[in-house]
Amino acid sequence: MEIKERVKDLFVKALRVKPEELKDDVQLYDSIGVDSTEMVEMVIALEKEFNLKLSPKDITKFSTLNEIEKTIQSKTQTKA
């Protein structure tokens, strides 16, 4: 399963949103109403899922699924 699909799956399970609501460029905070507490929970889930550590600088970029995917992609490539 590719990174984007794994990220979407985490959001669907944790936030109980419909998969079709999670378009690649959907604004997580504005469009689907993710709040800061939920985002902290998602960051923890992402770190566990992908076995990596995300910095506060990385997290501030997370407003769309595309941005999350790009960050995780770059982190996993540097780990390999």
DSSP file (Angstrom, degrees, kcal/mol; ACC not computed):
  #  RESIDUE AA STRUCTURE BP1 BP2  ACC     N-H-->O    O-->H-N    N-H-->O    O-->H-N    TCO  KAPPA ALPHA  PHI   PSI    X-CA   Y-CA   Z-CA
    1    1 A M              0   0    0      0, 0.0     2,-0.0     0, 0.0     5,-0.0   0.000 360.0 360.0 360.0 134.3    0.0    0.0    0.0
    2    2 A E     >  -     0   0    0      1,-0.1     4,-2.1     4,-0.0     5,-0.2  -0.263 360.0-103.6 -76.6 165.8    1.4    3.4   -0.9
    3    3 A I  H  > S+     0   0    0      1,-0.2     4,-2.7     2,-0.2     5,-0.2   0.906 118.1  52.5 -55.4 -49.3    2.0    6.2    1.6
    4    4 A K  H  > S+     0   0    0      1,-0.2     4,-2.7     2,-0.2    -1,-0.2   0.897 109.8  48.8 -58.5 -41.9   -1.0    8.3    0.6
    5    5 A E  H  > S+     0   0    0      2,-0.2     4,-2.3     1,-0.2    -1,-0.2   0.889 111.4  49.5 -66.1 -38.9   -3.4    5.3    1.0
    6    6 A R  H  X S+     0   0    0     -4,-2.1     4,-1.9     2,-0.2    -2,-0.2   0.903 112.1  48.5 -65.7 -40.5   -1.9    4.5    4.4
    7    7 A V  H  X S+     0   0    0     -4,-2.7     4,-2.2     2,-0.2    -2,-0.2   0.935 111.9  48.9 -64.4 -46.7   -2.2    8.1    5.5
    8    8 A K  H  X S+     0   0    0     -4,-2.7     4,-2.8     1,-0.2    -2,-0.2   0.912 109.0  53.6 -58.6 -43.5   -5.9    8.2    4.3
    9    9 A D  H  X S+     0   0    0     -4,-2.3     4,-2.3     1,-0.2    -1,-0.2   0.894 107.8  50.4 -60.3 -41.1   -6.6    5.0    6.1
   10   10 A L  H  X S+     0   0    0     -4,-1.9     4,-2.7     2,-0.2     5,-0.3   0.921 112.1  47.1 -62.8 -43.8   -5.3    6.4    9.4
   11   11 A F  H  X S+     0   0    0     -4,-2.2     4,-2.6     2,-0.2     6,-0.5   0.906 111.3  51.1 -64.9 -41.7   -7.4    9.6    9.0
   12   12 A V  H  X S+     0   0    0     -4,-2.8     4,-1.1     1,-0.2     5,-0.3   0.929 116.0  41.0 -61.2 -46.1  -10.5    7.5    8.2
   13   13 A K  H  < S+     0   0    0     -4,-2.3    -2,-0.2    -5,-0.2    -1,-0.2   0.917 121.6  39.5 -69.7 -44.3  -10.1    5.3   11.2
   14   14 A A  H  < S+     0   0    0     -4,-2.7    -2,-0.2    -5,-0.2    -3,-0.2   0.879 128.0  29.3 -76.8 -38.2   -9.1    8.0   13.7
   15   15 A L  H  < S-     0   0    0     -4,-2.6    -1,-0.2    -5,-0.3    -3,-0.2   0.484  96.3-129.8-104.0  -3.9  -11.4   10.8   12.6
   16   16 A R     <  +     0   0    0     -4,-1.1     2,-0.3    -5,-0.4    -4,-0.2   0.903  54.5 149.2  54.8  45.4  -14.3    8.7   11.3
   17   17 A V        -     0   0    0     -6,-0.5    -1,-0.2    -5,-0.3    -2,-0.1  -0.725  53.5-101.4-101.7 158.9  -14.5   10.6    8.1
   18   18 A K    >>  -     0   0    0     -2,-0.3     3,-1.9     1,-0.1     4,-0.6  -0.583  26.0-125.4 -78.7 140.8  -15.5    9.1    4.8
   19   19 A P  G >4 S+     0   0    0      0, 0.0     3,-1.3     0, 0.0    -1,-0.1   0.848 110.2  60.5 -54.2 -35.8  -12.7    8.2    2.4
   20   20 A E  G 34 S+     0   0    0      1,-0.3     3,-0.1     3,-0.0    -2,-0.0   0.696  96.4  61.3 -68.9 -16.9  -14.3   10.3   -0.3
   21   21 A E  G <4 S+     0   0    0     -3,-1.9     2,-1.3     1,-0.2    -1,-0.3   0.693  88.9  78.3 -76.2 -19.3  -14.0   13.4    1.9
   22   22 A L    <<  +     0   0    0     -3,-1.3    -1,-0.2    -4,-0.6     2,-0.1  -0.539  61.9 168.0 -96.7  70.1  -10.2   13.0    1.9
   23   23 A K    >   -     0   0    0     -2,-1.3     3,-1.6    -3,-0.1    42,-0.5  -0.462  49.5-105.6 -76.0 156.5   -9.1   14.3   -1.4
   24   24 A D  T 3  S+     0   0    0      1,-0.3    42,-2.2    41,-0.1    41,-0.4   0.812 118.1  33.8 -55.0 -36.1   -5.4   14.9   -1.9
   25   25 A D  T 3  S+     0   0    0     40,-0.2    -1,-0.3    39,-0.2     2,-0.1   0.239  83.7 133.3-108.5  13.5   -5.7   18.7   -1.6
   26   26 A V    <   -     0   0    0     -3,-1.6     2,-0.8     1,-0.1    39,-0.4  -0.409  64.2-116.2 -64.9 137.7   -8.5   19.0    0.9
   27   27 A Q     >> -     0   0    0      1,-0.2     4,-2.1    37,-0.1     5,-1.2  -0.668  24.1-157.3 -77.3 112.1   -7.8   21.5    3.6
   28   28 A L  T  45S+     0   0    0     35,-2.8     6,-2.7    -2,-0.8     4,-0.3   0.876  88.0  39.8 -62.0 -40.6   -7.7   19.3    6.8
   29   29 A Y  T  45S+     0   0    0     34,-0.3    -1,-0.2     4,-0.2     4,-0.1   0.912 127.6  29.3 -77.6 -42.3   -8.4   22.1    9.2
   30   30 A D  T  45S+     0   0    0     33,-0.2    -2,-0.2     3,-0.1    -1,-0.1   0.926 125.1  37.5 -86.2 -47.8  -11.0   24.1    7.2
   31   31 A S  T  <5S+     0   0    0     -4,-2.1    -3,-0.2     1,-0.2    -2,-0.1   0.901 131.6  21.4 -79.5 -42.6  -12.8   21.5    5.0
   32   32 A I  S   <S-     0   0    0     -5,-1.2    -1,-0.2    -4,-0.3    -3,-0.1   0.427 102.8-119.6-109.5   2.3  -13.0   18.5    7.2
   33   33 A G        +     0   0    0     -6,-0.3     2,-0.3     1,-0.2    -4,-0.2   0.795  41.7 174.8  74.1  31.3  -12.7   20.3   10.6
   34   34 A V        -     0   0    0     -6,-2.7    -1,-0.2     4,-0.1     2,-0.2  -0.539  16.7-154.2 -67.8 131.4   -9.5   18.7   12.0
   35   35 A D     >  -     0   0    0     -2,-0.3     4,-2.2     1,-0.1     5,-0.2  -0.549  29.5 -98.3-102.9 175.2   -8.7   20.4   15.2
   36   36 A S  H  > S+     0   0    0      1,-0.2     4,-2.0     2,-0.2     5,-0.1   0.858 121.8  52.2 -63.8 -36.5   -5.2   20.8   16.9
   37   37 A T  H  > S+     0   0    0      2,-0.2     4,-2.0     1,-0.2    -1,-0.2   0.919 110.5  48.2 -65.0 -43.3   -5.8   17.9   19.3
   38   38 A E  H  > S+     0   0    0      1,-0.2     4,-2.3     2,-0.2    -2,-0.2   0.876 109.7  53.3 -64.7 -36.4   -6.9   15.6   16.5
   39   39 A M  H  X S+     0   0    0     -4,-2.2     4,-2.6     2,-0.2    -1,-0.2   0.889 106.3  52.2 -67.9 -36.9   -3.8   16.6   14.5
   40   40 A V  H  X S+     0   0    0     -4,-2.0     4,-2.1     2,-0.2    -1,-0.2   0.929 110.7  48.4 -61.5 -43.7   -1.5   15.8   17.5
   41   41 A E  H  X S+     0   0    0     -4,-2.0     4,-2.2     1,-0.2    -2,-0.2   0.890 111.3  50.6 -62.4 -39.1   -3.2   12.3   17.6
   42   42 A M  H  X S+     0   0    0     -4,-2.3     4,-2.9     2,-0.2    -2,-0.2   0.889 107.3  53.2 -67.2 -38.7   -2.7   11.9   13.9
   43   43 A V  H  X S+     0   0    0     -4,-2.6     4,-2.6     2,-0.2    -2,-0.2   0.921 109.7  48.3 -61.8 -43.5    1.0   12.9   14.1
   44   44 A I  H  X S+     0   0    0     -4,-2.1     4,-2.1     2,-0.2    -2,-0.2   0.923 112.9  48.2 -61.7 -44.1    1.5   10.2   16.8
   45   45 A A  H  X S+     0   0    0     -4,-2.2     4,-2.8     1,-0.2    -2,-0.2   0.896 111.8  49.9 -63.8 -40.1   -0.3    7.7   14.6
   46   46 A L  H  X S+     0   0    0     -4,-2.9     4,-2.5     2,-0.2    -2,-0.2   0.904 109.1  51.7 -64.7 -41.9    1.8    8.7   11.6
   47   47 A E  H  X>S+     0   0    0     -4,-2.6     5,-1.5     1,-0.2     4,-0.8   0.905 114.6  43.0 -62.1 -41.2    5.0    8.4   13.5
   48   48 A K  H  <5S+     0   0    0     -4,-2.1     3,-0.4     3,-0.2    -2,-0.2   0.930 114.3  50.0 -69.4 -45.4    4.0    4.8   14.6
   49   49 A E  H  <5S+     0   0    0     -4,-2.8    -2,-0.2     1,-0.2    -1,-0.2   0.888 123.6  29.6 -60.4 -42.1    2.7    3.8   11.2
   50   50 A F  H  <5S-     0   0    0     -4,-2.5    -1,-0.2    -5,-0.2    -2,-0.2   0.377 102.6-125.9-104.2   3.4    5.9    4.9    9.4
   51   51 A N  T  <5 +     0   0    0     -4,-0.8     2,-0.3    -3,-0.4    -3,-0.2   0.938  68.9 114.6  51.9  56.2    8.4    4.4   12.2
   52   52 A L      < -     0   0    0     -5,-1.5     2,-0.5    -6,-0.2    -1,-0.2  -0.921  64.7-115.9-145.9 170.3    9.7    7.9   12.0
   53   53 A K        -     0   0    0     -2,-0.3     2,-0.4    -3,-0.1    -9,-0.0  -0.953  23.3-155.3-114.9 128.6   10.0   11.1   14.1
   54   54 A L        -     0   0    0     -2,-0.5    -7,-0.0   -11,-0.1    18,-0.0  -0.873  10.6-141.3-104.9 134.4    8.3   14.3   12.9
   55   55 A S     >  -     0   0    0     -2,-0.4     4,-2.3     1,-0.1     3,-0.4  -0.509  27.1-109.6 -88.5 160.4    9.6   17.7   14.0
   56   56 A P  H  > S+     0   0    0      0, 0.0     4,-1.8     0, 0.0    -1,-0.1   0.855 121.7  57.9 -55.4 -34.1    7.3   20.6   14.9
   57   57 A K  H  4 S+     0   0    0      1,-0.2     4,-0.4     2,-0.2    -3,-0.0   0.897 107.1  47.0 -63.2 -40.3    8.6   22.2   11.7
   58   58 A D  H >4 S+     0   0    0     -3,-0.4     3,-1.4     1,-0.2     4,-0.3   0.931 110.1  53.1 -63.8 -45.6    7.3   19.3    9.7
   59   59 A I  H >< S+     0   0    0     -4,-2.3     3,-1.7     1,-0.3    -2,-0.2   0.825  97.2  63.9 -64.7 -34.2    4.0   19.3   11.4
   60   60 A T  T 3< S+     0   0    0     -4,-1.8    -1,-0.3     1,-0.3    -2,-0.2   0.713  98.0  58.7 -65.0 -17.7    3.3   23.0   10.7
   61   61 A K  T <  S+     0   0    0     -3,-1.4     2,-1.7    -4,-0.4     3,-0.4   0.615  78.6 106.0 -81.6 -12.9    3.3   22.1    6.9
   62   62 A F    <   +     0   0    0     -3,-1.7    -1,-0.1    -4,-0.3     3,-0.1  -0.478  29.4 117.8 -77.9  84.3    0.4   19.6    7.4
   63   63 A S  S    S+     0   0    0     -2,-1.7   -35,-2.8     1,-0.2   -34,-0.3   0.527  76.7  29.4-118.0 -13.2   -2.7   21.2    5.9
   64   64 A T  S  > S-     0   0    0     -3,-0.4     4,-1.8   -37,-0.2    -1,-0.2  -0.934  79.5-113.7-137.9 163.7   -3.4   18.7    3.1
   65   65 A L  H  > S+     0   0    0    -42,-0.5     4,-2.9   -41,-0.4     5,-0.2   0.870 116.3  59.0 -64.1 -36.0   -2.8   15.0    2.5
   66   66 A N  H  > S+     0   0    0    -42,-2.2     4,-2.5     1,-0.2    -1,-0.2   0.916 105.6  48.4 -58.9 -42.8   -0.4   15.9   -0.3
   67   67 A E  H  > S+     0   0    0    -43,-0.3     4,-2.1     2,-0.2    -1,-0.2   0.890 111.8  48.9 -66.3 -39.2    1.8   17.8    2.2
   68   68 A I  H  X S+     0   0    0     -4,-1.8     4,-2.6     2,-0.2     5,-0.3   0.937 111.9  49.5 -63.8 -46.2    1.7   14.9    4.7
   69   69 A E  H  X S+     0   0    0     -4,-2.9     4,-2.9     1,-0.2    -2,-0.2   0.926 110.3  50.0 -60.0 -45.8    2.6   12.5    1.9
   70   70 A K  H  X S+     0   0    0     -4,-2.5     4,-2.4     1,-0.2    -1,-0.2   0.906 112.0  48.0 -60.4 -42.5    5.6   14.6    0.7
   71   71 A T  H  X S+     0   0    0     -4,-2.1     4,-2.2     2,-0.2    -1,-0.2   0.936 114.4  44.8 -65.1 -46.5    7.0   15.0    4.2
   72   72 A I  H  X S+     0   0    0     -4,-2.6     4,-2.8     1,-0.2     5,-0.2   0.899 111.9  54.0 -65.1 -40.0    6.7   11.2    5.0
   73   73 A Q  H  X S+     0   0    0     -4,-2.9     4,-1.9    -5,-0.3    -1,-0.2   0.932 110.7  45.3 -59.3 -46.3    8.2   10.4    1.6
   74   74 A S  H  X S+     0   0    0     -4,-2.4     4,-1.8     1,-0.2    -1,-0.2   0.882 113.8  49.7 -67.7 -36.4   11.2   12.6    2.2
   75   75 A K  H  X S+     0   0    0     -4,-2.2     4,-1.3     1,-0.2    -2,-0.2   0.903 112.2  46.7 -67.9 -41.2   11.7   11.2    5.8
   76   76 A T  H  X S+     0   0    0     -4,-2.8     4,-1.3     1,-0.2    -1,-0.2   0.828 110.7  52.9 -73.2 -29.5   11.5    7.6    4.7
   77   77 A Q  H  < S+     0   0    0     -4,-1.9    -1,-0.2    -5,-0.2    -2,-0.2   0.882 109.1  48.7 -70.7 -37.5   13.9    8.2    1.8
   78   78 A T  H  < S+     0   0    0     -4,-1.8    -1,-0.2     1,-0.2    -2,-0.2   0.782 110.1  53.4 -72.9 -24.5   16.5    9.8    4.1
   79   79 A K  H  <        0   0    0     -4,-1.3    -1,-0.2     1,-0.2    -2,-0.2   0.822 360.0 360.0 -74.3 -32.1   16.1    6.8    6.5
   80   80 A A     <        0   0    0     -4,-1.3    -1,-0.2    -5,-0.1    -2,-0.2   0.480 360.0 360.0 -71.3 360.0   16.7    4.2    3.8
